Amino acid sequence: MARILVVGAGDIGGQLAIKLVKSGHQVWGLRRSNKPIGEGVITVVGDVSDAETLLGIPSNIDILLYSVASPEFSEEGYHRYYFSGIQHVLNALKAQGHKPKHAFFTSSTSVYHQMDASWVDENSPTEPTSFAGKELLMAEKALADGYIPATSVRFPGIYGPGRNRMIEQARQGGHCDPTPEVWTNRIHRDDCVGVLQFLIEKVLAGEAIEDIYLACDSQPATLFDILEWMKDRIGDVEPDYELPEATRRANRRCSNKRLIEAGYRFKFNHYQEGYEFMLKAQGL
């Protein structure tokens, strides 16, 4: 049994905490409210942007997972909740005089700058121009430069329970032209949880893991293909309208080769499998 601290026990962190408890681990979930996370998960109230609220975090932790979502989409908010927040948590753990085995950070593919439909992997250059990408990259570095062995897991667009944006766009007749192609990448929420649990268990088993993983499903797809497939699948949709944000989307293809070679097997290998599961759950 390992002692695991999940900082940011929202959708992904909370679901992971519940699964880790079911696997026999002792798990604490740190969040800004005292709302229960799930059976067996110990709730710890704290705000990573305020170091003084972290004085009561559990000691002798084996694994740290930092899965915070900034409550505000701004450069200041991202800096407080990612870059500064990670440092506050690391300082609080270090003050206890104990060194966890490993730390994990749920990052994003927004750290990549490529917008020309090219393939990217863990070795690709990262020169983001957006404040989100810059702040997340700074947070990755803050963790890598800390005193705990660390891994950043970069997720693309996440879909799943409660994340129905693409389904609603298709239902409302969302359309984008097939050319120029706009390539997209995604991962189902359940696979986000699965990847993190897979990597945690590898560390606990004494296996070496990499410092960065790109966690996306196995088949990038164009926005046009996804919308047209989904409209055909749903059937009764509104007349087409042009998606105004289509040209502003990231346009790259992400490779999950490193993760697959490590042994992870996806629950949903591509968007059709994942969205089919969601649509059936909605009675469609």
Phi, psi and omega in degrees: 000130178255157175258119189234132177250120176257111180264113186097075186263060176271224184298302183286309181299320180293315179296321178295316180303317180297316180293323179293324176297316180296337178274001174102008181266158174266123190231133171250140176240118180265127179212168184281345177243167178265019179297130181303144183266317181171164184302125177091346180272128181273120181277131174240127181269128179187160179235117186297341178281350180238102186302328183293338180278357183258007184294337183261016180291151185297152180260171178055043180282138175273320184228134173248129171242123179255106186229047183280145171248124179299131180286353179222138180269082179208160179299318180296317180296314179298320181295318182292318189266345176251288183300304182289322182299317178298317180296321179298317180293316179299319179295321180294320178290319181296326180296339178281349180077022182234144181244110176299160179293322187198151175236144179235145178230128176274103182259200187214155176287000175292352175288345178273146179256349186297129182228025186244025179070011180284163177277143174231151174218194184293341181262359182289149177300147177234106179227064185296149177255340179280152178296327180297311179297319181296315182292322178293322178294322176296322179293319176303316181293321179300320179289317180297328181274358180285186185267002182246136172306135191220155177222131173258133179248115184267115180258143171273212179296127182260133175231168182144200182307126180078359180242075190254018188304313182294322178297316181292323177297318178294317181300325181273005176089021180304136184217144168222152182293147179292337177229140355290148182294139174244104183277139181230163180221149182205171176207139178286147180308320182295328177283330172303311179297317182297318179298313182296317179295320178301313182290321178299315182294327177296316178298315181294336178275001179084013180271146179282140175230167182279167180274346178218137171229139173261112187251093177225165179288181194273354185223096170304152181215153178282151178301321178301311182298319181295312182296317181292320177298317185290322178295320176296321182292318181287318176091290185269092182235165179287163176301152183300143168219148183286130175287116185293335184268001187302319183286348181263358181289155172299144182229084180208165177240124185259138181258132177256021186305317182298318181292318179296317180294335177286344176116000181285140177240123185287141172288320178235106186286335179205172190300326182295321178294313184292315181288328175300318178299316180293317182296321177295322179296333179269006179078022182255000000 
